[in-house]
Amino acid sequence: MNQTLGLIGSGMIGSALARLAVAAGLDVVLSNSSGPEALAGLVGELGEHARAATPAEAARAGDLVVATVPLRAYEQLPAAALAGKTVIDTMNYYPERDDRFAELDAGTLTSSALVQRHLADSHVVKAFNNIDFRRLLTSARPSGAPDRSALPLAGDDAEAKARVARLLDALGYDAVDTGTLADSWRSEPGTPVYVQPYMAARPEGLSQEETQRWFFDTPGVPVPADRVQELTATAVRGPAGGARAALA
């Protein structure tokens, strides 16, 4: 897949995606709010197919662009530089972290629809928001592998969704189309497909140190496409934000 993936935000999810992308043969352009110099270590680790830039530069460089910042910062996404681009939105609404958004709390918009409104000239696709960063990195498998997992995606533009589905395939995942951005709540925090299906059962009685080691060392549980379809189809919309989990 001879493409460049731009990343606006290079935290846990962004870094995992960058590693998967480089492994799949893509070039990556990383950015964050602290400036390119802050990414020197990660770029050095990723090698010659990675470089650091400003968010606007990453937006312009990417054939596809991942927006993976805290939702409270969505208005800082460079709308002009992202015009015409397919933008992959990994962001979730965590009210404890992001403060309150009245439209999200009222259920009149999903968080991805809010992002799409800001990026009016882009094609926003919701993806990579329902799996923790560690399982995202370690559960990727080649096409056809019996233990390959699937991830949901949602968007309003069919061709943009197809482009993101091809990216998922290259990175090691099948894609399940769950509908429009208005339907993207089906993979948000608190829904059945969010995080837990991809994780093994955690043993009881672990200390904090043991829990952290378990989190990093325990392989993920494969979640095939038919299971993702089942979980998203049976989801019931609850309060915006759902249960808090550390993904971003």
Backbone as JSON, one array per atom type, in Angstrom:
{
  "sequence": "MNQTLGLIGSGMIGSALARLAVAAGLDVVLSNSSGPEALAGLVGELGEHARAATPAEAARAGDLVVATVPLRAYEQLPAAALAGKTVIDTMNYYPERDDRFAELDAGTLTSSALVQRHLADSHVVKAFNNIDFRRLLTSARPSGAPDRSALPLAGDDAEAKARVARLLDALGYDAVDTGTLADSWRSEPGTPVYVQPYMAARPEGLSQEETQRWFFDTPGVPVPADRVQELTATAVRGPAGGARAALA",
  "N": [[0.86, -1.19, 0.0], [1.12, 1.81, -1.15], [1.2, 4.55, 0.22], [0.83, 7.63, 2.07], [0.37, 8.16, 5.46], [-1.04, 10.57, 7.38], [-0.79, 11.88, 10.65], [-2.53, 13.49, 13.1], [-1.92, 14.15, 16.16], [-0.18, 12.09, 18.27], [-0.27, 10.24, 20.33], [-1.08, 7.43, 22.36], [-2.88, 5.81, 20.76], [-2.33, 6.99, 18.25], [0.45, 6.51, 18.02], [0.47, 3.71, 17.97], [-0.92, 3.22, 15.59], [0.86, 4.43, 13.8], [3.06, 2.7, 14.0], [1.94, 0.29, 13.03], [1.35, 1.14, 10.45], [3.88, 1.74, 9.3], [4.98, -0.81, 9.4], [3.37, -1.98, 7.52], [4.27, -0.91, 5.2], [3.72, 1.74, 4.61], [4.36, 5.27, 4.41], [4.7, 7.6, 7.09], [3.59, 10.62, 8.54], [3.99, 12.36, 11.34], [2.44, 14.29, 13.94], [1.98, 16.59, 16.67], [0.72, 18.5, 19.48], [2.89, 19.63, 20.65], [4.98, 20.12, 18.95], [7.3, 19.28, 16.26], [9.85, 18.56, 17.26], [9.41, 17.24, 19.65], [8.75, 14.72, 18.89], [10.93, 13.33, 18.1], [12.11, 11.02, 19.21], [10.21, 8.95, 18.76], [10.03, 9.06, 15.96], [12.66, 8.34, 15.33], [12.62, 5.71, 16.25], [10.76, 4.57, 14.5], [11.95, 4.83, 12.01], [13.17, 5.27, 8.59], [10.86, 5.66, 7.15], [9.28, 7.44, 8.44], [8.44, 10.73, 9.53], [8.45, 13.86, 11.34], [6.19, 16.61, 11.75], [4.29, 19.69, 11.55], [0.8, 19.89, 12.61], [-0.74, 20.94, 10.43], [0.98, 20.49, 8.28], [1.19, 17.69, 8.36], [-1.45, 17.11, 7.76], [-1.66, 18.05, 5.11], [0.19, 16.4, 3.87], [-0.75, 13.79, 4.04], [-2.25, 11.02, 2.4], [-4.35, 9.73, 3.52], [-5.68, 10.88, 6.6], [-5.29, 10.78, 10.06], [-7.13, 11.81, 12.78], [-6.45, 12.11, 16.0], [-6.77, 13.2, 18.69], [-7.53, 14.58, 21.96], [-11.05, 14.96, 22.32], [-11.92, 17.46, 23.15], [-10.23, 19.18, 21.87], [-10.96, 19.34, 19.23], [-11.65, 21.47, 17.57], [-9.26, 22.61, 16.96], [-8.21, 21.19, 14.9], [-6.78, 21.43, 11.68], [-8.73, 22.8, 9.52], [-8.63, 23.94, 6.91], [-6.31, 22.84, 5.76], [-7.08, 20.22, 5.73], [-9.08, 20.05, 3.88], [-10.94, 18.35, 1.45], [-9.82, 15.93, 2.11], [-9.84, 12.51, 3.28], [-10.62, 11.91, 6.53], [-9.78, 10.19, 9.35], [-11.43, 9.62, 12.22], [-10.62, 8.98, 15.42], [-11.55, 9.69, 17.83], [-13.09, 9.83, 21.07], [-15.79, 10.75, 23.22], [-15.24, 11.78, 26.35], [-16.64, 12.92, 29.06], [-15.53, 13.59, 31.59], [-12.94, 14.26, 31.01], [-13.08, 15.91, 28.76], [-14.75, 18.02, 29.32], [-18.13, 19.37, 29.08], [-20.28, 18.84, 26.29], [-23.01, 20.25, 24.99], [-24.66, 19.44, 22.84], [-23.85, 16.83, 22.41], [-24.46, 15.66, 24.86], [-27.21, 15.91, 24.78], [-27.81, 14.2, 22.78], [-28.27, 14.97, 20.19], [-26.32, 15.12, 18.31], [-23.65, 13.0, 17.19], [-20.27, 12.48, 18.36], [-18.55, 12.29, 16.17], [-20.07, 13.44, 14.16], [-20.03, 16.03, 15.07], [-17.32, 16.61, 14.69], [-17.24, 16.36, 11.91], [-18.83, 18.54, 11.19], [-17.14, 20.65, 11.86], [-15.06, 20.09, 10.11], [-15.96, 20.72, 7.43], [-15.38, 20.5, 4.72], [-14.14, 18.1, 4.43], [-14.0, 14.45, 4.46], [-15.2, 12.66, 6.89], [-14.51, 9.74, 8.7], [-15.38, 7.45, 11.11], [-13.3, 5.45, 13.06], [-11.14, 3.0, 14.59], [-11.65, 3.62, 17.24], [-12.63, 1.98, 19.2], [-11.04, 0.13, 20.43], [-8.41, -0.74, 22.63], [-5.14, 0.79, 22.85], [-3.03, -1.02, 23.11], [-3.99, -3.61, 22.38], [-4.77, -2.91, 19.81], [-2.31, -2.66, 18.55], [-1.13, -5.23, 18.9], [-2.94, -7.17, 18.05], [-3.22, -7.19, 15.33], [-3.44, -8.9, 12.23], [-2.51, -10.87, 9.31], [-4.38, -10.76, 6.19], [-6.96, -13.13, 5.95], [-6.07, -14.69, 8.04], [-6.87, -17.03, 10.63], [-7.36, -16.0, 13.16], [-7.96, -13.35, 12.86], [-9.09, -10.09, 13.65], [-11.91, -7.82, 13.5], [-12.85, -4.39, 12.95], [-15.16, -1.76, 13.63], [-16.45, 0.74, 11.36], [-17.67, 3.98, 10.44], [-19.41, 6.36, 8.42], [-20.3, 9.1, 6.22], [-19.73, 9.15, 3.55], [-19.41, 7.01, 0.9], [-17.16, 6.27, -0.66], [-15.05, 7.28, 0.84], [-15.3, 5.68, 3.11], [-14.66, 3.24, 1.94], [-11.97, 3.67, 1.32], [-10.89, 3.84, 3.88], [-11.5, 1.31, 4.81], [-9.79, -0.2, 3.2], [-7.36, 0.65, 4.24], [-7.57, -0.36, 6.88], [-7.49, -3.09, 6.26], [-4.87, -3.29, 5.23], [-3.45, -2.71, 7.54], [-4.04, -4.81, 9.17], [-6.64, -5.67, 9.88], [-10.09, -6.65, 9.48], [-12.95, -4.87, 8.21], [-16.01, -3.53, 9.4], [-18.85, -2.11, 8.26], [-20.79, 0.16, 9.86], [-22.64, 2.06, 9.28], [-23.8, 5.47, 8.97], [-22.37, 8.66, 10.07], [-24.18, 9.49, 11.95], [-24.86, 7.09, 13.02], [-22.63, 6.34, 14.38], [-22.4, 6.21, 17.11], [-22.68, 3.62, 17.88], [-20.27, 2.37, 18.33], [-19.17, 3.68, 20.4], [-17.93, 4.71, 23.72], [-19.14, 2.61, 26.34], [-20.76, 0.95, 24.82], [-21.55, -2.38, 23.51], [-19.46, -3.27, 21.79], [-17.24, -1.96, 22.51], [-14.0, -1.92, 23.47], [-13.91, -4.09, 25.57], [-14.58, -6.67, 24.33], [-12.25, -7.31, 22.93], [-10.37, -7.92, 24.77], [-8.82, -10.19, 27.06], [-10.21, -11.92, 29.92], [-9.6, -10.33, 32.96], [-7.57, -11.44, 35.61], [-8.63, -11.77, 39.02], [-7.79, -9.88, 41.96], [-5.3, -8.72, 41.41], [-2.44, -6.68, 41.95], [-1.76, -3.12, 41.55], [0.6, -2.85, 40.07], [0.82, -5.43, 39.02], [-1.51, -5.49, 37.48], [-0.94, -3.58, 35.53], [1.2, -4.86, 34.24], [-0.11, -7.14, 33.35], [-1.89, -5.93, 31.55], [-0.19, -5.06, 29.48], [1.09, -7.39, 28.68], [-0.74, -9.38, 28.05], [-2.26, -11.22, 25.48], [-4.61, -10.15, 22.92], [-8.14, -10.88, 22.4], [-9.48, -12.52, 19.65], [-11.87, -10.91, 17.57], [-14.11, -11.53, 15.35], [-15.58, -10.45, 12.16], [-18.35, -11.08, 12.02], [-19.07, -11.15, 14.68], [-18.56, -8.52, 15.49], [-20.5, -7.26, 13.91], [-22.81, -8.29, 15.12], [-22.57, -7.27, 17.75], [-22.61, -4.48, 17.36], [-25.07, -4.15, 16.1], [-26.89, -4.8, 18.06], [-26.6, -2.85, 19.93], [-27.65, -0.42, 22.33], [-28.53, 2.89, 22.57], [-27.08, 4.91, 24.98], [-26.35, 7.28, 27.65], [-24.34, 9.99, 26.45], [-20.86, 9.57, 26.1], [-20.57, 7.37, 27.82], [-18.9, 4.74, 29.62], [-15.89, 5.59, 31.18], [-12.72, 5.14, 29.68], [-9.22, 4.55, 29.16], [-8.07, 5.44, 26.28], [-7.15, 7.34, 24.45]],
  "CA": [[0.0, 0.0, 0.0], [2.07, 2.91, -1.32], [0.52, 5.76, 0.61], [1.31, 8.34, 3.25], [-0.63, 8.36, 6.5], [-0.79, 11.71, 8.24], [-1.36, 11.72, 11.99], [-2.66, 14.68, 13.94], [-1.97, 13.47, 17.45], [0.73, 10.94, 18.24], [-0.28, 9.6, 21.63], [-1.06, 5.97, 22.4], [-3.51, 5.3, 19.55], [-1.58, 7.48, 17.11], [1.72, 5.8, 17.92], [0.19, 2.33, 17.55], [-1.25, 3.26, 14.16], [2.09, 4.72, 13.07], [3.86, 1.47, 13.96], [1.29, -0.63, 12.1], [1.45, 1.67, 9.09], [5.24, 1.54, 8.82], [5.13, -2.24, 9.18], [2.61, -2.32, 6.31], [4.9, -0.3, 4.05], [3.3, 3.12, 4.4], [5.08, 6.38, 5.03], [3.89, 8.29, 8.08], [3.97, 11.97, 8.96], [3.42, 12.49, 12.67], [2.41, 15.63, 14.51], [1.26, 16.74, 17.93], [0.59, 19.9, 19.89], [4.15, 20.09, 21.23], [5.93, 20.44, 17.9], [8.03, 18.14, 15.68], [11.01, 18.15, 18.06], [8.96, 16.34, 20.71], [8.51, 13.41, 18.31], [12.19, 12.81, 17.57], [12.34, 9.65, 19.67], [9.3, 8.05, 18.05], [10.45, 9.03, 14.56], [13.87, 7.53, 15.27], [12.24, 4.31, 16.43], [10.02, 4.11, 13.32], [12.89, 4.7, 10.91], [13.22, 6.16, 7.45], [9.53, 5.9, 6.57], [8.54, 8.34, 9.31], [8.99, 12.06, 9.84], [7.59, 14.69, 12.17], [5.81, 17.86, 11.1], [3.19, 20.36, 12.24], [-0.48, 19.3, 12.22], [-1.15, 21.34, 9.08], [1.85, 19.8, 7.33], [0.76, 16.29, 8.34], [-2.73, 17.07, 7.05], [-1.44, 18.21, 3.67], [1.02, 15.3, 3.35], [-1.39, 12.48, 4.12], [-3.31, 10.54, 1.51], [-5.38, 9.61, 4.55], [-5.22, 11.58, 7.79], [-5.91, 10.33, 11.3], [-7.29, 12.8, 13.84], [-6.46, 11.33, 17.24], [-6.5, 14.14, 19.78], [-8.7, 14.65, 22.84], [-12.18, 15.58, 21.62], [-12.02, 18.86, 23.52], [-9.36, 19.96, 20.99], [-11.3, 19.07, 17.83], [-11.7, 22.71, 16.8], [-7.89, 22.95, 16.58], [-7.86, 20.47, 13.69], [-6.62, 22.43, 10.62], [-9.79, 22.53, 8.54], [-8.23, 24.31, 5.55], [-5.33, 21.85, 5.28], [-7.76, 18.93, 5.6], [-10.13, 20.13, 2.87], [-10.86, 17.33, 0.41], [-9.17, 14.73, 2.62], [-10.52, 11.54, 4.15], [-10.11, 12.08, 7.89], [-10.19, 9.11, 10.23], [-11.68, 10.15, 13.56], [-10.52, 7.96, 16.47], [-11.82, 10.37, 19.1], [-14.27, 9.52, 21.87], [-16.23, 11.78, 24.16], [-15.11, 11.46, 27.77], [-16.99, 14.19, 29.7], [-14.65, 13.91, 32.7], [-11.73, 14.81, 30.44], [-13.33, 16.88, 27.69], [-15.82, 18.94, 29.72], [-19.42, 18.96, 28.53], [-20.76, 19.33, 25.0], [-24.46, 20.17, 25.15], [-25.27, 18.68, 21.75], [-23.56, 15.41, 22.62], [-25.23, 15.23, 26.02], [-28.62, 15.84, 24.39], [-27.98, 13.15, 21.78], [-28.65, 15.52, 18.89], [-25.19, 14.84, 17.43], [-22.57, 12.14, 17.68], [-19.01, 13.22, 18.39], [-18.0, 12.35, 14.82], [-20.84, 14.45, 13.42], [-19.49, 17.31, 15.53], [-16.05, 16.79, 13.99], [-17.57, 16.59, 10.49], [-19.31, 19.92, 11.05], [-15.94, 21.51, 11.86], [-14.3, 19.78, 8.89], [-17.07, 20.66, 6.47], [-14.89, 20.17, 3.38], [-13.46, 16.8, 4.51], [-14.86, 13.27, 4.57], [-14.86, 12.07, 8.18], [-14.88, 8.35, 8.92], [-15.09, 7.01, 12.48], [-12.64, 4.14, 13.11], [-10.06, 2.82, 15.57], [-12.02, 4.25, 18.5], [-13.28, 1.03, 20.11], [-10.06, -0.87, 20.86], [-7.33, -0.07, 23.36], [-3.95, 0.95, 22.01], [-2.15, -2.2, 23.15], [-4.6, -4.64, 21.54], [-4.7, -2.42, 18.43], [-0.98, -2.97, 18.01], [-0.72, -6.63, 18.96], [-3.94, -8.08, 17.49], [-3.23, -7.13, 13.86], [-3.11, -10.17, 11.59], [-2.62, -10.81, 7.84], [-5.67, -11.11, 5.61], [-7.22, -14.56, 5.89], [-5.64, -15.4, 9.25], [-8.05, -17.49, 11.35], [-7.58, -15.22, 14.36], [-8.02, -11.93, 12.52], [-10.2, -9.33, 14.21], [-12.53, -6.77, 12.71], [-13.15, -3.14, 13.64], [-16.24, -1.03, 12.98], [-16.24, 2.08, 10.83], [-18.92, 4.66, 10.08], [-19.17, 7.61, 7.71], [-21.37, 9.53, 5.32], [-19.26, 9.08, 2.18], [-19.12, 5.6, 0.63], [-15.8, 6.09, -1.14], [-14.16, 7.5, 1.98], [-15.34, 4.46, 3.93], [-13.92, 2.21, 1.23], [-10.55, 3.96, 1.49], [-10.51, 3.5, 5.25], [-11.54, -0.16, 4.9], [-8.55, -0.71, 2.61], [-6.31, 0.91, 5.22], [-7.71, -1.36, 7.94], [-7.01, -4.36, 5.73], [-3.41, -3.24, 5.17], [-2.89, -2.67, 8.89], [-4.25, -6.09, 9.83], [-8.0, -5.82, 10.4], [-11.26, -6.57, 8.64], [-13.78, -3.71, 8.51], [-17.46, -3.72, 9.43], [-19.52, -0.83, 8.04], [-21.93, 0.26, 10.78], [-23.58, 3.08, 8.86], [-23.42, 6.87, 8.82], [-21.85, 9.27, 11.29], [-25.27, 9.49, 12.93], [-24.89, 5.76, 13.62], [-21.32, 6.01, 14.92], [-22.5, 5.96, 18.54], [-22.71, 2.18, 18.12], [-18.96, 1.9, 18.77], [-18.66, 4.64, 21.39], [-17.82, 4.18, 25.09], [-20.34, 2.07, 26.96], [-21.48, 0.03, 23.94], [-21.03, -3.75, 23.62], [-18.25, -3.55, 21.0], [-16.2, -1.05, 22.97], [-12.82, -2.36, 24.24], [-13.89, -5.34, 26.32], [-14.53, -7.91, 23.54], [-10.9, -7.56, 22.42], [-9.49, -8.16, 25.9], [-9.05, -11.38, 27.87], [-10.7, -11.65, 31.27], [-8.51, -10.0, 33.87], [-7.63, -12.18, 36.87], [-8.97, -10.98, 40.19], [-6.8, -9.77, 43.02], [-4.01, -8.22, 40.97], [-2.01, -5.38, 42.44], [-1.69, -2.14, 40.47], [1.75, -3.2, 39.23], [0.48, -6.66, 38.3], [-2.52, -5.13, 36.5], [-0.26, -2.92, 34.42], [1.95, -5.88, 33.51], [-1.11, -7.96, 32.66], [-2.42, -5.16, 30.43], [0.78, -5.0, 28.39], [1.6, -8.71, 28.27], [-1.8, -10.34, 27.72], [-2.74, -11.1, 24.08], [-6.0, -9.82, 22.72], [-9.09, -11.91, 22.0], [-9.98, -12.23, 18.29], [-13.28, -10.55, 17.44], [-14.34, -11.55, 13.9], [-16.53, -9.49, 11.62], [-19.74, -11.39, 12.35], [-19.29, -10.78, 16.07], [-18.67, -7.06, 15.51], [-21.82, -6.94, 13.38], [-23.79, -8.62, 16.15], [-22.45, -6.36, 18.89], [-23.05, -3.13, 17.0], [-26.49, -4.17, 15.75], [-27.7, -4.93, 19.27], [-26.29, -1.76, 20.85], [-28.71, 0.49, 22.72], [-27.88, 4.17, 22.84], [-27.18, 5.4, 26.34], [-25.82, 8.64, 27.8], [-23.11, 10.27, 25.7], [-19.63, 9.4, 26.87], [-20.49, 6.01, 28.35], [-17.96, 4.48, 30.69], [-14.56, 6.14, 30.89], [-11.61, 4.2, 29.47], [-8.05, 5.28, 28.69], [-7.73, 5.03, 24.93], [-6.54, 8.38, 23.62]],
  "C": [[0.89, 1.23, 0.0], [1.37, 4.23, -1.05], [1.24, 6.4, 1.79], [0.16, 8.54, 4.21], [-0.21, 9.54, 7.35], [-1.47, 11.5, 9.58], [-1.35, 13.06, 12.71], [-2.96, 14.17, 15.34], [-1.13, 12.22, 17.37], [0.87, 10.33, 19.63], [-0.35, 8.09, 21.49], [-1.69, 5.35, 21.15], [-2.72, 5.73, 18.32], [-0.27, 6.75, 16.92], [1.52, 4.36, 17.47], [-0.13, 2.29, 16.06], [-0.01, 3.54, 13.32], [2.95, 3.47, 12.94], [3.27, 0.46, 12.99], [1.46, -0.16, 10.66], [2.85, 1.46, 8.51], [5.49, 0.06, 8.53], [4.43, -2.69, 7.9], [3.19, -1.67, 5.06], [4.47, 1.11, 3.73], [4.35, 4.08, 4.96], [4.15, 7.05, 6.03], [4.48, 9.66, 8.37], [3.24, 12.24, 10.26], [3.41, 13.94, 13.12], [1.71, 15.56, 15.87], [1.25, 18.2, 18.31], [1.88, 20.48, 20.43], [5.21, 20.43, 20.2], [6.75, 19.24, 17.47], [9.18, 17.65, 16.56], [10.62, 17.14, 19.13], [8.76, 14.92, 20.2], [9.77, 12.75, 17.8], [12.43, 11.37, 17.97], [11.48, 8.65, 18.92], [9.7, 7.93, 16.58], [11.71, 8.19, 14.4], [13.58, 6.05, 15.4], [11.58, 3.75, 15.17], [10.9, 4.02, 12.08], [12.6, 5.62, 9.75], [11.86, 6.44, 6.82], [8.68, 6.83, 7.42], [9.25, 9.68, 9.41], [7.97, 12.83, 10.66], [7.34, 16.02, 11.48], [4.79, 18.57, 12.01], [1.88, 19.68, 11.85], [-0.92, 19.69, 10.81], [-0.31, 20.65, 8.02], [1.47, 18.32, 7.23], [-0.55, 16.13, 7.59], [-2.52, 17.14, 5.55], [-0.69, 17.01, 3.07], [0.27, 13.98, 3.24], [-2.36, 12.2, 2.99], [-4.56, 10.25, 2.33], [-4.81, 10.28, 5.79], [-6.01, 11.09, 9.0], [-5.96, 11.5, 12.28], [-7.46, 12.04, 15.15], [-5.96, 12.19, 18.38], [-7.67, 14.06, 20.75], [-9.83, 15.42, 22.16], [-12.29, 17.07, 21.94], [-11.2, 19.76, 22.6], [-9.77, 19.85, 19.53], [-11.32, 20.34, 16.99], [-10.3, 23.2, 16.4], [-7.43, 22.17, 15.35], [-7.83, 21.45, 12.52], [-7.56, 22.19, 9.45], [-9.34, 22.84, 7.11], [-7.27, 23.28, 4.96], [-5.97, 20.49, 5.06], [-8.86, 18.94, 4.54], [-9.9, 19.1, 1.77], [-10.28, 16.0, 0.87], [-10.18, 13.79, 3.29], [-9.85, 11.6, 5.5], [-10.67, 10.98, 8.77], [-10.25, 9.65, 11.66], [-11.65, 9.01, 14.57], [-11.05, 8.47, 17.81], [-13.11, 9.88, 19.75], [-14.55, 10.66, 22.83], [-16.15, 11.23, 25.57], [-15.42, 12.73, 28.54], [-16.06, 14.58, 30.85], [-13.37, 14.58, 32.22], [-12.01, 16.0, 29.53], [-14.25, 18.02, 28.09], [-17.1, 18.54, 28.97], [-19.67, 19.62, 27.17], [-22.27, 19.14, 25.01], [-25.11, 19.32, 24.08], [-25.02, 17.19, 21.89], [-24.36, 14.88, 23.8], [-26.71, 15.07, 25.68], [-28.88, 14.74, 23.37], [-28.39, 13.67, 20.41], [-27.54, 15.35, 17.86], [-24.34, 13.74, 18.04], [-21.28, 12.96, 17.67], [-18.41, 13.33, 17.0], [-18.77, 13.32, 13.94], [-20.4, 15.85, 13.8], [-18.18, 17.62, 14.81], [-16.3, 17.08, 12.51], [-18.07, 18.01, 10.27], [-18.15, 20.9, 11.03], [-15.15, 21.33, 10.57], [-15.27, 19.64, 7.73], [-16.63, 20.26, 5.07], [-14.09, 18.87, 3.35], [-14.49, 15.68, 4.57], [-14.44, 12.51, 5.83], [-15.38, 10.64, 8.25], [-14.46, 7.97, 10.34], [-14.47, 5.62, 12.43], [-11.56, 4.17, 14.19], [-10.39, 3.41, 16.94], [-12.5, 3.26, 19.56], [-12.34, -0.06, 20.6], [-8.93, -0.14, 21.57], [-6.04, -0.13, 22.55], [-3.07, -0.29, 22.01], [-2.69, -3.31, 22.27], [-4.6, -4.19, 20.07], [-3.37, -2.8, 17.81], [-0.74, -4.46, 17.89], [-1.71, -7.6, 18.32], [-4.0, -8.05, 15.97], [-2.75, -8.45, 13.28], [-3.23, -10.03, 10.07], [-4.02, -11.19, 7.38], [-5.81, -12.62, 5.52], [-6.78, -15.33, 7.12], [-6.87, -15.8, 10.06], [-8.36, -16.68, 12.6], [-7.58, -13.72, 14.08], [-9.26, -11.29, 13.13], [-10.73, -8.33, 13.21], [-12.78, -5.56, 13.59], [-14.28, -2.44, 12.9], [-15.76, 0.29, 12.39], [-17.6, 2.65, 10.44], [-18.57, 5.97, 9.37], [-20.3, 7.89, 6.74], [-21.0, 9.41, 3.85], [-18.78, 7.66, 1.88], [-17.68, 5.39, 0.19], [-14.79, 6.33, -0.02], [-14.14, 6.28, 2.88], [-14.57, 3.33, 3.26], [-12.42, 2.42, 1.36], [-10.08, 3.56, 2.88], [-10.54, 1.98, 5.44], [-10.28, -0.77, 4.29], [-7.36, -0.47, 3.55], [-6.38, -0.11, 6.36], [-7.15, -2.7, 7.49], [-5.48, -4.38, 5.69], [-2.78, -3.29, 6.54], [-3.16, -3.96, 9.68], [-5.62, -6.36, 10.38], [-9.03, -5.86, 9.28], [-12.08, -5.35, 9.09], [-15.25, -4.09, 8.47], [-18.1, -2.34, 9.34], [-20.77, -0.79, 8.92], [-22.86, 1.41, 10.44], [-22.98, 4.46, 8.75], [-22.81, 7.4, 10.11], [-22.93, 9.39, 12.36], [-25.39, 8.15, 13.65], [-23.6, 5.44, 14.4], [-21.32, 5.84, 16.44], [-22.42, 4.47, 18.86], [-21.35, 1.6, 18.53], [-18.35, 2.8, 19.84], [-18.55, 4.0, 22.77], [-19.16, 3.74, 25.66], [-21.13, 1.12, 26.09], [-20.83, -1.36, 23.97], [-19.73, -4.02, 22.87], [-17.05, -2.75, 21.49], [-15.21, -1.74, 23.92], [-12.9, -3.8, 24.75], [-13.85, -6.6, 25.46], [-13.13, -8.27, 23.06], [-9.92, -7.94, 23.52], [-9.84, -9.47, 26.6], [-9.59, -10.97, 29.23], [-9.52, -11.4, 32.21], [-8.64, -10.8, 35.16], [-7.96, -11.25, 38.04], [-7.78, -10.91, 41.14], [-5.44, -9.27, 42.61], [-3.7, -6.88, 41.62], [-1.98, -4.4, 41.26], [-0.54, -2.46, 39.52], [1.46, -4.44, 38.4], [-0.56, -6.39, 37.21], [-1.89, -4.47, 35.29], [0.52, -3.93, 33.58], [1.0, -6.77, 32.72], [-1.63, -7.23, 31.42], [-1.47, -5.19, 29.24], [1.14, -6.38, 27.85], [0.52, -9.65, 27.75], [-2.28, -10.15, 26.28], [-4.22, -10.74, 24.03], [-6.83, -11.04, 22.34], [-9.58, -11.59, 20.59], [-11.48, -11.94, 18.29], [-13.57, -10.47, 15.94], [-15.46, -10.63, 13.47], [-17.97, -9.8, 12.02], [-20.06, -11.03, 13.8], [-19.39, -9.26, 16.21], [-20.03, -6.62, 14.98], [-22.9, -7.18, 14.43], [-23.77, -7.6, 17.28], [-22.94, -4.95, 18.55], [-24.54, -3.09, 16.67], [-27.38, -4.2, 16.99], [-27.45, -3.81, 20.28], [-27.53, -0.9, 21.11], [-28.06, 1.8, 23.14], [-28.15, 4.64, 24.26], [-26.66, 6.82, 26.44], [-24.52, 8.82, 27.04], [-21.91, 10.15, 26.62], [-19.46, 8.03, 27.47], [-19.54, 5.9, 29.53], [-16.58, 4.96, 30.29], [-13.56, 5.0, 30.7], [-10.46, 4.96, 28.84], [-7.62, 4.76, 27.32], [-6.89, 6.08, 24.2], [-5.11, 8.65, 24.01]]
}
